[in-house]
């Protein structure tokens, strides 16, 4: 058995360098433009698809890494390039994670390729969970799915909020209530196929950050989908609901199962943004002169940068640990997935703020990217579970008490 090592293997180093090259040569030069335009960067997505960076095969390869580090390595490099464009590329992955977490092997084979399209015609997918009155409170979802036995169809009605790629996606993965009496245990995930009537998005949301990533409200009005489009299959759903009605443990709830698998990946996104801000501030401090010397020669600046590097490295190690645990089915006994996302998200917000401060007035202008990085970073303490929700998950895990 090989000894303990934190050294990346050759495949992981090659992956890191390949994605970093794309981020440096394609994403970064386009970042400011698409942030200003607040539009989906289709030319960049097409370039990513052309080289195999965007697509089912690349994501499957990263997931297949037995160590579990390929996905966070690739994600960190993409988000080092620019968070908005990177989320436009990676947003489909959340819907895929929803299918992976709850779907059957047959559903994976049928629908994951539909999420990405192909090299010549790339597509997007959307994971629709949050609602106007229910974000972190997944038990408060109101979107309903009712089974029509006569036609073997599910009928979905409701509204989803803040959906990445919502309305412009080829495939929508939707969490809906099938038995309101069971609360969060009465929910299931559904695949809404391309071109399904009744799916509408009338409002694209203008955001503080991540402006190159499309975010929208999505309405489902008498949306009929085939019976086979419930994730995991109807037989499995019926069995889970029966256990819940009898008071037995019913297994994971659809939205939470997805979040549990993706939180280390979101942590890697945050690490990428934090690292980008740190590196930019470090280079600036080495070049900028004030009072007759480089500003990095001042302890206050140097110590800030030292702390930034320490916190970023610590966050990355938590992300890697959680990613390894998730890939190797090691239980998150202390909420390690939430821990990684919490630490990385808060480090990203703090590090980007410090980067602005090191640049001074220049950092507050759009002539430098750190103000954009700071706007982008804030989302990591909000989406896929707020910092408070992550602390709640961890507190429940370490105490064994259902803390409210």
C-alpha positions as CSV (number, residue, x, y, z in Angstrom):
1,X,0.0,0.0,0.0
2,X,1.5,3.4,-1.0
3,X,2.3,5.8,1.8
4,X,0.4,9.0,2.6
5,X,1.1,11.7,0.0
6,X,-0.5,15.1,-0.9
7,X,1.4,15.1,-4.2
8,X,-0.8,15.2,-7.3
9,X,-0.3,12.3,-9.7
10,X,0.6,12.9,-13.4
11,X,-2.9,12.8,-14.7
12,X,-4.1,15.3,-12.1
13,X,-1.2,17.6,-12.9
14,X,-1.9,17.4,-16.6
15,X,-5.5,18.1,-15.9
16,X,-4.7,21.1,-13.8
17,X,-2.3,22.5,-16.4
18,X,-4.7,22.0,-19.3
19,X,-7.6,23.7,-17.6
20,X,-5.4,26.5,-16.3
21,X,-4.3,27.1,-19.8
22,X,-7.8,27.5,-21.0
23,X,-8.7,29.7,-18.1
24,X,-5.7,32.0,-18.8
25,X,-5.9,32.1,-22.5
26,X,-9.7,32.1,-23.2
27,X,-11.6,32.9,-20.0
28,X,-9.6,35.7,-18.5
29,X,-9.4,37.9,-21.6
30,X,-13.2,37.6,-22.0
31,X,-14.1,38.1,-18.3
32,X,-14.7,41.8,-18.1
33,X,-16.7,41.9,-21.4
34,X,-19.2,39.3,-20.3
35,X,-19.5,40.7,-16.8
36,X,-20.5,44.0,-18.4
37,X,-22.8,42.4,-20.9
38,X,-24.5,40.2,-18.3
39,X,-25.1,37.5,-21.0
40,X,-24.3,33.8,-21.3
41,X,-20.9,33.6,-22.9
42,X,-21.8,31.1,-25.7
43,X,-18.6,31.6,-27.6
44,X,-16.6,30.6,-24.6
45,X,-18.8,27.6,-23.9
46,X,-18.4,26.5,-27.5
47,X,-14.6,26.8,-27.2
48,X,-14.8,24.7,-24.1
49,X,-16.9,22.1,-25.9
50,X,-14.6,22.1,-28.9
51,X,-11.6,21.0,-26.8
52,X,-13.6,18.6,-24.7
53,X,-13.6,20.7,-21.5
54,X,-17.4,21.0,-21.6
55,X,-19.2,17.8,-22.1
56,X,-20.3,14.5,-20.5
57,X,-17.0,12.7,-21.2
58,X,-14.9,15.2,-19.3
59,X,-17.2,15.4,-16.3
60,X,-17.4,11.6,-16.2
61,X,-13.6,11.3,-16.3
62,X,-13.3,13.8,-13.4
63,X,-16.0,11.9,-11.4
64,X,-14.2,8.6,-12.1
65,X,-11.0,9.7,-10.4
66,X,-10.8,7.2,-7.5
67,X,-9.0,9.8,-5.3
68,X,-11.8,12.3,-5.9
69,X,-9.6,15.3,-6.6
70,X,-9.9,15.7,-10.4
71,X,-13.2,17.6,-10.2
72,X,-12.1,20.1,-7.5
73,X,-8.8,20.6,-9.3
74,X,-10.5,21.4,-12.6
75,X,-13.1,23.6,-11.0
76,X,-10.6,25.7,-9.0
77,X,-8.7,26.5,-12.2
78,X,-11.8,27.5,-14.1
79,X,-13.0,29.8,-11.3
80,X,-9.4,31.2,-11.1
81,X,-10.1,32.4,-14.6
82,X,-13.4,34.0,-13.9
83,X,-16.3,32.9,-11.7
84,X,-19.1,34.2,-13.9
85,X,-17.9,32.5,-17.1
86,X,-16.8,29.4,-15.1
87,X,-20.3,29.0,-13.7
88,X,-21.8,29.3,-17.2
89,X,-19.6,26.3,-18.1
90,X,-20.1,24.4,-14.8
91,X,-23.7,25.2,-14.1
92,X,-24.9,22.2,-16.1
93,X,-23.0,20.1,-13.6
94,X,-25.5,20.8,-10.8
95,X,-28.3,19.3,-12.8
96,X,-26.1,16.4,-13.7
97,X,-25.3,16.0,-10.0
98,X,-29.1,15.9,-9.3
99,X,-29.5,13.0,-11.8
100,X,-26.4,11.3,-10.5
101,X,-27.6,11.6,-6.8
102,X,-31.1,10.2,-7.3
103,X,-31.4,8.8,-10.8
104,X,-31.2,5.3,-12.2
105,X,-28.3,4.1,-14.4
106,X,-30.7,4.2,-17.3
107,X,-31.6,7.8,-16.6
108,X,-28.0,8.7,-16.4
109,X,-27.3,7.2,-19.8
110,X,-30.4,8.8,-21.4
111,X,-30.4,12.3,-20.0
112,X,-26.9,13.4,-19.1
113,X,-25.8,13.6,-22.7
114,X,-28.9,15.7,-23.4
115,X,-27.7,18.1,-20.7
116,X,-24.6,18.9,-22.6
117,X,-25.5,18.6,-26.3
118,X,-22.5,18.0,-28.5
119,X,-19.3,19.8,-29.7
120,X,-21.1,21.4,-32.6
121,X,-24.2,22.3,-30.7
122,X,-23.6,22.6,-26.9
123,X,-26.6,22.7,-24.6
124,X,-27.1,23.7,-21.0
125,X,-29.1,22.1,-18.1
126,X,-30.7,23.6,-15.0
127,X,-31.3,22.4,-11.5
128,X,-34.4,24.0,-10.1
129,X,-34.8,23.7,-6.4
130,X,-35.1,27.0,-4.6
131,X,-38.5,28.9,-4.6
132,X,-39.4,32.5,-3.8
133,X,-40.4,31.5,-0.3
134,X,-38.1,28.6,0.3
135,X,-34.3,28.6,-0.3
136,X,-32.5,27.0,2.6
137,X,-35.9,25.8,4.0
138,X,-36.3,22.9,1.6
139,X,-39.3,21.6,3.6
140,X,-41.1,24.8,2.4
141,X,-41.2,23.9,-1.3
142,X,-44.6,24.3,-2.9
143,X,-44.1,23.1,-6.4
144,X,-46.3,20.1,-6.9
145,X,-46.0,17.0,-9.0
146,X,-49.1,14.8,-9.3
147,X,-49.1,11.4,-11.1
148,X,-51.8,10.9,-13.8
149,X,-52.3,7.2,-13.9
150,X,-54.5,7.4,-17.0
151,X,-51.6,8.7,-19.1
152,X,-48.6,7.6,-17.1
153,X,-47.5,11.2,-16.8
154,X,-46.4,13.5,-14.0
155,X,-48.0,16.9,-14.0
156,X,-45.9,19.7,-12.4
157,X,-47.1,23.1,-11.3
158,X,-45.2,25.8,-9.4
159,X,-42.4,28.4,-9.5
160,X,-38.7,28.0,-9.1
161,X,-36.4,30.9,-8.3
162,X,-32.7,31.7,-8.9
163,X,-32.2,28.8,-11.2
164,X,-28.8,28.8,-13.0
165,X,-29.5,28.4,-16.7
166,X,-33.3,28.4,-15.9
167,X,-35.4,28.8,-19.0
168,X,-32.5,28.6,-21.5
169,X,-31.6,25.0,-20.5
170,X,-32.2,22.0,-22.7
171,X,-33.0,19.9,-19.6
172,X,-34.5,21.1,-16.3
173,X,-34.1,18.9,-13.2
174,X,-36.9,19.9,-10.8
175,X,-37.5,19.2,-7.1
176,X,-41.2,18.9,-6.4
177,X,-43.6,17.8,-3.6
178,X,-45.5,14.6,-4.3
179,X,-47.0,14.1,-0.8
180,X,-47.3,17.4,1.2
181,X,-48.2,15.6,4.4
182,X,-44.7,14.2,4.6
183,X,-42.9,17.5,4.4
184,X,-39.4,17.3,2.9
185,X,-39.7,13.4,2.9
186,X,-42.5,13.8,0.4
187,X,-40.4,15.3,-2.3
188,X,-38.9,13.8,-5.5
189,X,-36.7,14.9,-8.4
190,X,-38.0,15.1,-11.9
191,X,-36.4,15.4,-15.4
192,X,-38.2,17.8,-17.7
193,X,-37.2,16.9,-21.2
194,X,-36.3,19.4,-23.9
195,X,-39.2,21.3,-25.5
196,X,-41.7,20.3,-22.9
197,X,-44.8,22.6,-23.1
198,X,-45.6,24.8,-20.0
199,X,-42.1,25.7,-19.0
200,X,-41.7,29.4,-19.0
201,X,-39.1,31.9,-17.8
202,X,-40.2,35.5,-18.1
203,X,-37.6,37.2,-15.9
204,X,-33.8,37.0,-16.0
205,X,-32.4,38.2,-12.7
206,X,-29.7,40.9,-12.7
207,X,-27.1,40.1,-10.0
208,X,-24.4,41.6,-7.9
209,X,-21.9,39.1,-9.2
210,X,-21.5,36.1,-11.5
211,X,-23.1,38.2,-14.2
212,X,-22.0,36.0,-17.1
213,X,-24.0,33.2,-15.6
214,X,-27.7,33.2,-16.5
215,X,-30.0,33.1,-13.5
216,X,-33.8,33.2,-13.8
217,X,-37.2,32.4,-12.3
218,X,-38.9,29.4,-14.0
219,X,-42.6,28.7,-14.0
220,X,-44.1,25.3,-14.5
221,X,-47.7,25.4,-15.7
222,X,-49.4,22.1,-16.2
223,X,-46.1,20.6,-17.3
224,X,-46.6,17.0,-18.3
225,X,-43.6,14.7,-18.4
226,X,-43.4,10.9,-19.0
227,X,-43.8,8.7,-15.9
228,X,-40.3,7.4,-16.3
229,X,-38.9,10.9,-15.7
230,X,-39.1,10.7,-11.9
231,X,-35.6,10.3,-10.7
232,X,-35.0,6.8,-9.5
233,X,-38.2,5.5,-11.0
234,X,-41.8,5.4,-9.6
235,X,-41.4,2.1,-7.9
236,X,-38.5,3.3,-5.8
237,X,-40.3,6.5,-5.0
238,X,-43.5,4.7,-3.9
239,X,-41.4,2.4,-1.6
240,X,-39.7,5.4,-0.1
241,X,-43.0,7.3,0.5
242,X,-44.5,4.1,2.1
243,X,-41.6,3.9,4.5
244,X,-42.0,7.6,5.4
245,X,-45.7,7.2,6.0
246,X,-45.0,4.3,8.4
247,X,-42.5,6.5,10.3
248,X,-39.4,4.7,9.0
249,X,-36.3,6.3,7.7
250,X,-37.1,7.3,4.1
251,X,-33.6,8.0,2.8
252,X,-32.3,11.3,1.4
253,X,-34.5,14.1,0.1
254,X,-33.8,15.0,-3.5
255,X,-32.5,18.5,-3.2
256,X,-30.4,17.8,-0.1
257,X,-28.9,14.7,-1.8
258,X,-27.7,16.9,-4.6
259,X,-26.3,19.6,-2.3
260,X,-24.4,17.0,-0.3
261,X,-22.6,15.8,-3.4
262,X,-21.8,19.2,-4.7
263,X,-20.7,21.2,-1.7
264,X,-17.0,20.3,-1.9
265,X,-17.1,21.3,-5.6
266,X,-18.6,24.7,-4.6
267,X,-15.8,25.0,-2.1
268,X,-13.3,24.5,-4.9
269,X,-15.0,27.3,-6.9
270,X,-14.6,29.6,-4.0
271,X,-10.9,28.6,-3.6
272,X,-10.3,29.5,-7.2
273,X,-11.7,33.0,-6.8
274,X,-9.8,33.6,-3.6
275,X,-6.6,32.4,-5.1
276,X,-7.0,34.6,-8.1
277,X,-7.5,37.7,-5.9
278,X,-4.5,36.7,-3.7
279,X,-2.2,36.3,-6.7
280,X,-3.3,39.6,-8.2
281,X,-2.8,41.4,-5.0
282,X,0.6,39.8,-4.5
283,X,1.8,40.9,-7.9
284,X,0.5,44.4,-7.4
285,X,2.1,44.7,-4.0
286,X,5.5,43.6,-5.5
287,X,5.2,46.3,-8.2
288,X,3.5,49.2,-6.5
289,X,5.7,51.8,-4.8
290,X,4.7,54.2,-2.0
291,X,6.9,56.3,0.2
292,X,10.0,55.2,-1.7
293,X,9.6,51.4,-1.5
294,X,7.5,48.5,-2.7
295,X,4.3,48.3,-0.6
296,X,5.0,44.6,0.1
297,X,7.9,45.7,2.2
298,X,5.4,47.0,4.8
299,X,4.5,44.3,7.4
300,X,0.8,45.2,7.3
301,X,0.7,44.3,3.6
302,X,3.0,41.4,3.8
303,X,1.1,39.9,6.7
304,X,-2.2,40.3,5.0
305,X,-0.8,38.4,2.0
306,X,0.7,35.7,4.3
307,X,-2.7,35.2,6.0
308,X,-4.5,35.1,2.6
309,X,-2.2,32.3,1.4
310,X,-2.6,30.4,4.7
311,X,-6.4,30.6,4.6
312,X,-6.6,29.6,0.9
313,X,-4.4,26.6,1.4
314,X,-6.4,25.5,4.5
315,X,-9.6,25.9,2.6
316,X,-8.3,23.8,-0.3
317,X,-7.2,21.0,2.0
318,X,-10.7,20.9,3.5
319,X,-12.2,20.7,0.0
320,X,-9.8,18.0,-1.0
321,X,-10.6,16.0,2.1
322,X,-14.3,16.3,1.6
323,X,-14.0,15.4,-2.1
324,X,-11.9,12.3,-1.3
325,X,-14.5,11.3,1.4
326,X,-17.4,11.7,-1.0
327,X,-15.7,9.7,-3.8
328,X,-14.8,6.9,-1.4
329,X,-18.1,6.7,0.4
330,X,-16.6,7.8,3.7
331,X,-19.4,9.2,5.9
332,X,-19.4,12.9,6.6
333,X,-19.6,12.3,10.4
334,X,-18.7,15.9,11.3
335,X,-20.4,17.6,8.3
336,X,-17.1,17.7,6.3
337,X,-18.8,18.5,3.1
338,X,-20.5,21.6,4.7
339,X,-17.2,22.4,6.5
340,X,-15.3,22.6,3.2
341,X,-17.9,24.8,1.5
342,X,-18.3,27.1,4.6
343,X,-14.5,27.6,5.0
344,X,-13.9,28.2,1.3
345,X,-16.8,30.5,0.9
346,X,-15.9,32.7,3.8
347,X,-12.3,32.8,2.8
348,X,-13.2,33.9,-0.7
349,X,-15.3,36.8,0.6
350,X,-12.5,37.9,3.1
351,X,-9.6,37.4,0.7
352,X,-11.2,39.4,-2.2
353,X,-12.0,42.2,0.3
354,X,-8.4,42.2,1.4
355,X,-7.2,42.3,-2.2
356,X,-9.2,45.4,-2.8
357,X,-7.8,47.0,0.3
358,X,-4.2,46.2,-0.7
359,X,-4.8,47.9,-4.1
360,X,-6.4,50.8,-2.3
361,X,-8.5,53.1,-4.5
362,X,-7.3,51.2,-7.6
363,X,-8.9,48.1,-6.3
364,X,-12.3,49.7,-6.1
365,X,-12.3,50.5,-9.8
366,X,-13.1,48.3,-12.7
367,X,-9.7,48.9,-14.1
368,X,-8.6,46.0,-11.9
369,X,-10.4,42.6,-11.6
370,X,-10.4,42.3,-7.8
371,X,-13.6,44.3,-7.5
372,X,-15.3,41.8,-9.8
373,X,-13.8,39.0,-7.9
374,X,-15.2,40.5,-4.6
375,X,-18.7,40.7,-6.2
376,X,-18.5,37.2,-7.4
377,X,-17.2,35.8,-4.1
378,X,-20.2,36.8,-2.0
379,X,-22.5,34.1,-3.5
380,X,-20.4,31.4,-1.9
381,X,-21.7,32.2,1.5
382,X,-25.3,32.1,0.1
383,X,-26.1,29.5,-2.6
384,X,-26.2,25.8,-2.1
385,X,-26.7,26.5,1.6
386,X,-25.9,29.7,3.5
387,X,-23.0,29.8,5.9
388,X,-25.6,29.5,8.7
389,X,-27.0,26.3,7.1
390,X,-23.5,24.8,6.9
391,X,-22.9,25.5,10.5
392,X,-26.3,23.9,11.3
393,X,-25.3,20.8,9.4
394,X,-22.0,20.6,11.2
395,X,-23.5,21.3,14.6
396,X,-26.1,18.5,14.2
397,X,-23.4,16.1,13.0
398,X,-21.0,16.6,15.9
399,X,-23.7,16.8,18.6
400,X,-26.1,14.1,17.4
401,X,-28.9,16.6,18.3
402,X,-31.5,18.0,15.8
403,X,-30.5,21.6,16.5
404,X,-33.0,24.1,15.1
